[in-house]
Amino acid sequence: MKYIRFILFFISFVLSGQSKILIYMDFDQTDHLKAYGVTFNALKDGAMADWLLNYRGGSFLIDYSEELALKCRIKNVAFDVISSQQVVDLYAFVQSEEQNMDVVRLEKAPNIAVYVTPGHEPWDDAVTLVLEYAEVPYEKIWVEEILRGDLSEYDWLHLHHEDFTGQYGKFYASFSNAQWYIDQQLLYENEAKRLGFKKVSEMELAVSLTIKEFVGNGGFLFAMCSATDSYDIALSAQDVDMVEKMYDGDATDPDPQGKLDFTKSLAFENFKLELNPMVYEYSNIDIQPFEIGNQNNDYFTLFEFSAKYDPVPTMLTQNHVSIIKGFMGQTTMFRKNLIKKSVYILGERAGTDQVKYIHGNFGRGTFTFYGGHDPEDYQHLVGDPPTELDVYKNSPGYRLILNNILFPAAKKKKQKT
């Protein structure tokens, strides 16, 4: 099969005489983040691209055009122009059995939605921040759009830093008197009432179940920070009131922990809820700061997968480095022994039980969870200024987000079982 595929590539390029633009993604790339945007928008304009997995940091190969070359120059994206014969030689090298590399065809840019509370700015969230910087188009949606079925219009959904348990991020102890917190609670309560829900937690559960259906039907879900564990907690607590009265007006069930159903969650199981409403934490899924220690020693390592047999995790871990500096968030990392065995671990702190980056399948779709708030702002606090990505245009931590943007464009290929 591999030889047949190579012969088809050879015939195609030799007959067409088509030169290609190679957007390389190793240390020679001047702007890794905008390189993703150039590739994404080329797909959106009708071109096809090939993702050369593990070749020079996960490079992109696109048919040459003066327009594309000009866009690369304007956006300071480094590239080479290579001849049809060089393309054939490159495919032969990447697809040889001796190399842990492969070619994945990118066919169609996905339609992207970001689940975000009205009023939040792009710099409130790393994903919207990097989408803006890379010039990748997306649309914002919130509760009403999801519940009325608008997710069917999208291929890829990012969950902003939402609290799907209905506890407003458990910021009560620190910020209950802050105006932004009061305004946020009123916004959510009014939206729940308008849509016919008695409580915000019931509205959040309805949203969570609709998103799960989206994934099961073939959607791609990406979440960071508190939208990871709070989402799975909400799914496992479908028939449980675990929210204290300062959040929803009534007391919790007598034993919410004992009523959790881990078969309904996507990524995590056997976790213990943090039921104290004054503690800024949802459960023991998250890794605590004291467990991380000195931030100068906070790095996580990407796993190396077989490009030819495990293309999906390989796509999601493409980078010019394999060791990446850590960063904190409301949910910083995940405890390894609470991750379901069916889930891929993509990145972890070596020698610890601290996992940063995971991926799994549900139904016909997938989910990817990435711990932390901002890859280039170690301890982002409420009210901090936005990260200026033109200073971090080669950020390996932000590259992982953009791998997820292009992953849905890949021609489907059978996973190893």
C-alpha positions in Angstrom: 0.0 0.0 0.0 2.8 2.4 0.9 4.5 1.8 -2.5 1.2 2.3 -4.4 0.7 5.6 -2.6 4.3 6.7 -3.5 3.8 5.8 -7.2 0.6 7.9 -7.3 2.4 10.9 -5.8 5.2 10.4 -8.3 2.9 10.3 -11.3 0.9 13.2 -10.1 3.8 15.6 -9.6 6.0 14.5 -12.5 3.1 14.9 -15.0 2.0 18.2 -13.6 5.5 19.7 -13.2 4.0 21.6 -10.2 6.5 23.2 -7.8 5.5 23.4 -4.2 5.9 25.8 -1.3 7.5 24.1 1.7 6.6 25.9 5.0 9.1 24.4 7.3 8.4 24.3 11.0 11.7 23.7 12.7 14.0 26.3 14.4 14.5 28.0 11.0 10.8 29.2 10.9 10.5 32.9 11.6 6.8 32.8 12.8 5.4 29.4 13.6 2.0 30.7 14.7 1.3 32.7 11.5 2.5 29.6 9.5 -0.5 27.8 10.7 -2.8 30.7 9.7 -1.3 30.8 6.2 -1.9 27.0 5.8 -5.4 27.2 7.3 -6.4 30.0 5.0 -4.9 28.3 2.0 -7.2 25.4 2.7 -10.1 27.8 3.1 -9.4 29.2 -0.3 -9.6 25.8 -1.9 -6.1 24.5 -1.9 -4.9 21.2 -0.4 -1.9 20.9 1.8 0.2 18.0 3.0 1.3 17.9 6.6 4.8 16.2 6.8 4.6 14.7 10.2 7.9 14.8 12.1 9.7 16.3 9.1 11.4 19.6 10.2 9.0 20.1 13.0 5.9 19.1 11.2 6.2 21.1 7.9 3.5 22.0 5.4 3.6 21.4 1.6 1.2 23.4 -0.6 1.0 24.0 -4.4 3.0 27.0 -5.4 1.3 30.2 -6.4 2.5 33.8 -6.5 -0.3 34.8 -4.2 0.6 32.2 -1.5 4.3 33.1 -1.7 3.4 36.8 -1.3 1.2 36.0 1.8 4.1 34.2 3.4 6.4 37.1 2.8 3.9 39.7 4.1 3.3 37.7 7.3 7.0 36.9 7.7 6.5 33.1 7.3 9.7 31.4 6.1 9.4 29.0 3.2 11.2 27.3 0.3 10.1 26.7 -3.2 10.9 23.2 -4.4 10.6 21.6 -7.8 8.3 18.6 -8.6 11.3 16.3 -8.6 12.3 17.6 -5.2 8.8 16.9 -4.0 9.0 13.3 -5.2 12.3 12.9 -3.4 10.8 14.5 -0.3 7.8 12.1 -0.2 10.1 9.1 -0.7 12.2 10.2 2.2 9.2 11.0 4.5 7.4 7.8 3.7 10.4 5.5 3.9 10.1 2.8 6.5 13.4 4.0 8.1 11.9 7.3 9.1 9.3 7.9 11.8 7.5 10.3 9.5 4.5 10.3 7.2 2.3 12.5 5.0 -1.2 13.5 6.0 -3.4 15.3 3.4 -5.2 18.3 4.7 -8.3 18.8 2.5 -10.8 21.3 4.0 -10.5 24.0 6.6 -12.9 23.2 9.5 -15.6 25.6 10.7 -14.5 26.9 14.1 -16.6 27.9 17.0 -15.5 29.3 20.4 -17.9 28.9 23.4 -17.4 32.2 25.2 -19.4 34.4 27.5 -20.6 37.6 26.0 -18.3 40.5 26.8 -15.1 38.5 27.0 -12.3 39.9 24.8 -10.0 37.7 22.7 -7.1 38.1 25.2 -9.1 36.5 28.0 -8.4 33.1 26.4 -5.2 31.6 24.9 -7.1 30.0 22.0 -9.0 33.1 20.8 -5.8 35.1 21.3 -3.8 32.8 19.0 -6.6 32.5 16.5 -6.6 36.3 16.2 -2.8 36.4 15.9 -2.7 33.6 13.3 -5.6 35.2 11.5 -7.7 32.0 11.6 -11.4 32.9 11.3 -13.8 31.7 14.0 -17.2 32.5 15.4 -18.3 33.0 19.0 -21.3 31.2 20.4 -22.8 30.8 23.8 -25.6 29.0 25.6 -28.6 29.8 23.3 -26.8 29.0 20.1 -25.7 25.6 21.4 -29.1 24.6 22.8 -30.9 25.5 19.6 -28.6 23.3 17.6 -26.1 25.6 16.0 -23.2 23.2 16.7 -24.3 21.3 13.6 -22.8 24.2 11.5 -19.3 23.7 13.0 -16.6 21.0 12.9 -14.5 22.2 15.8 -15.5 23.7 19.2 -13.3 25.3 21.8 -14.5 25.6 25.3 -13.5 28.9 26.8 -12.6 28.9 30.5 -16.1 27.9 31.5 -17.2 26.4 34.8 -19.7 23.7 33.7 -20.6 22.9 37.3 -22.4 26.2 37.7 -20.2 27.4 40.6 -18.8 30.5 38.7 -15.3 29.2 38.8 -15.4 28.8 42.6 -14.2 32.4 42.9 -16.7 33.1 45.7 -14.2 33.3 48.6 -11.9 35.7 46.7 -14.1 37.7 44.5 -17.8 37.5 45.6 -17.8 41.3 46.3 -16.0 42.2 43.1 -18.2 43.9 40.5 -17.1 41.6 37.7 -18.1 38.6 39.7 -21.5 40.1 40.6 -22.1 41.0 37.0 -21.1 37.5 35.8 -23.5 35.8 38.2 -26.4 38.1 37.1 -25.6 37.4 33.5 -25.7 33.6 34.0 -28.8 33.7 36.2 -30.7 35.9 33.8 -29.7 33.6 30.9 -30.9 30.5 32.7 -34.2 32.1 33.6 -34.7 33.4 30.1 -34.2 29.9 28.7 -36.5 28.2 31.2 -34.0 26.7 33.7 -34.4 26.9 37.4 -30.6 27.0 38.1 -27.4 27.9 36.3 -26.1 24.4 37.0 -29.1 22.9 35.1 -28.4 25.2 32.2 -24.7 24.2 32.2 -25.6 20.5 32.2 -27.9 21.0 29.2 -25.0 22.7 27.4 -22.6 19.9 28.4 -24.9 17.2 27.2 -25.4 19.0 23.9 -21.7 19.3 23.4 -21.2 15.6 24.2 -23.7 14.8 21.5 -21.8 17.0 19.1 -18.6 15.0 19.8 -20.4 11.7 19.5 -21.7 12.7 16.1 -18.2 13.4 14.8 -17.3 16.8 16.2 -13.9 17.9 17.4 -13.7 19.3 21.0 -10.8 21.2 22.4 -10.7 22.6 26.0 -8.2 24.3 28.2 -7.9 25.1 31.9 -11.2 24.8 33.9 -13.3 23.9 30.9 -11.5 20.5 31.0 -12.2 19.0 34.5 -15.4 21.0 35.2 -16.9 19.7 32.0 -16.2 16.1 32.9 -17.4 16.6 36.5 -20.7 18.0 35.1 -21.2 15.0 32.9 -20.5 12.6 35.8 -22.8 14.5 38.1 -25.9 14.6 35.9 -28.3 13.4 38.5 -26.6 15.1 41.5 -26.9 18.5 43.2 -23.3 19.2 44.2 -23.6 23.0 44.2 -23.9 24.9 47.5 -26.6 27.5 48.2 -24.5 30.6 47.7 -24.3 29.5 44.0 -27.8 28.1 43.4 -29.9 28.9 46.4 -30.3 25.5 47.9 -28.1 22.9 49.7 -26.3 20.0 48.0 -27.4 16.4 48.0 -26.4 14.5 51.2 -23.8 12.4 49.4 -22.9 13.9 45.9 -19.7 12.0 45.7 -21.4 8.6 46.0 -23.8 9.4 43.2 -21.2 10.3 40.5 -21.4 8.1 37.4 -17.9 8.0 35.8 -19.2 6.1 32.8 -20.8 9.3 31.6 -17.5 11.4 31.6 -15.1 11.6 28.7 -11.6 11.6 30.2 -11.6 11.3 34.0 -12.8 8.7 36.5 -12.6 7.9 40.2 -11.9 11.5 41.2 -13.0 13.1 44.5 -15.1 16.2 44.5 -14.0 19.3 46.4 -17.3 20.2 48.1 -16.1 23.1 50.2 -17.5 26.1 48.4 -14.8 28.3 49.8 -12.0 26.3 48.3 -10.8 27.3 44.8 -10.9 23.8 43.3 -13.4 21.4 41.8 -11.8 18.1 42.6 -8.5 16.2 43.0 -8.1 15.9 39.2 -6.1 19.1 39.2 -2.4 19.3 40.3 -1.8 21.8 43.1 1.0 24.5 43.0 2.9 22.9 45.9 3.1 19.7 43.9 4.7 21.6 41.0 7.3 23.4 43.1 9.7 25.9 41.6 8.4 27.2 38.3 11.9 27.2 36.9 11.7 23.4 37.0 8.2 23.2 35.5 8.5 21.6 32.1 6.4 18.9 30.3 7.6 16.5 27.7 5.7 15.5 24.6 5.3 11.8 23.8 6.7 10.6 20.5 4.2 8.5 18.6 4.6 6.4 15.4 3.6 8.7 12.6 2.7 5.8 10.3 0.5 3.9 12.8 -0.6 6.6 15.2 -1.1 9.7 13.0 -3.7 11.5 15.2 -1.6 11.8 18.4 1.4 12.5 16.1 -0.4 15.4 14.5 -1.4 16.8 17.9 2.2 16.8 19.2 4.0 18.3 16.2 6.6 20.8 17.4 10.1 22.1 17.0 10.9 21.0 20.6 9.9 18.0 22.7 10.2 19.7 26.1 8.0 22.7 26.8 7.9 25.1 29.8 4.8 24.7 31.9 2.2 27.2 32.8 -0.6 27.4 35.5 -4.3 27.9 35.3 -7.4 27.3 37.4 -6.8 23.7 36.2 -3.1 23.4 35.6 -2.5 19.7 35.0 -4.3 16.4 35.5 -3.6 13.5 37.9 -2.5 10.5 35.8 -4.3 7.8 37.9 -7.6 9.6 37.3 -7.3 9.6 33.5 -9.3 6.8 31.8 -7.1 4.1 30.3 -8.6 4.7 26.8 -7.2 8.2 26.7 -3.9 9.1 25.0 -1.4 11.0 27.2 0.2 13.4 24.8 2.4 15.4 27.3 3.4 15.0 30.9 6.0 16.1 33.5 8.5 13.3 33.3 8.9 11.2 36.5 5.6 12.5 38.0 1.9 11.8 38.0 1.3 15.2 36.4 -0.2 15.2 32.9 -0.6 18.3 30.8 -2.1 17.3 27.5 -4.5 14.4 26.6 -6.6 13.2 23.7 -9.4 10.7 23.4 -12.3 9.4 21.2 -16.0 9.4 21.9 -18.4 8.1 19.3 -17.4 9.4 15.9 -15.6 12.4 17.3 -12.6 13.4 19.5 -11.8 15.5 22.5 -8.5 17.1 23.5 -7.8 18.6 26.9 -4.8 21.0 27.6 -4.1 22.1 31.2 -3.3 25.7 32.0 -4.4 29.2 31.0 -1.7 30.8 28.8 1.4 29.1 27.5 3.4 32.3 27.7 2.1 33.7 31.0 3.1 31.4 33.8 0.6 32.5 36.4 -2.1 34.6 34.7 -4.2 36.5 37.2 -7.6 38.2 36.9 -7.0 41.6 35.3 -3.6 40.8 33.9 -2.8 42.5 30.6 -3.0 40.4 27.4 0.0 38.4 26.1 1.6 40.0 23.1 2.0 37.1 20.7 4.3 39.0 18.3 6.8 38.5 21.1 6.1 34.8 21.3 5.6 33.9 17.6 7.6 30.7 17.9 5.9 29.6 21.1 5.9 25.7 21.3 3.1 25.9 23.9 0.8 27.8 21.5 1.8 25.5 18.7 0.0 22.7 20.4 -3.3 24.7 20.3 -2.9 25.3 16.5 -2.1 21.6 15.9 -5.7 21.0 17.1 -7.0 23.7 14.6 -5.5 21.8 11.6 -6.2 18.3 12.9 -9.8 18.2 11.7 -8.7 19.1 8.1 -6.8 15.8 7.8 -8.1 13.1 5.5 -9.4 10.4 7.7 -7.0 7.5 8.3 -7.5 4.4 10.3 -6.0 4.4 13.8 -4.0 1.5 15.1 -6.2 -0.7 17.3 
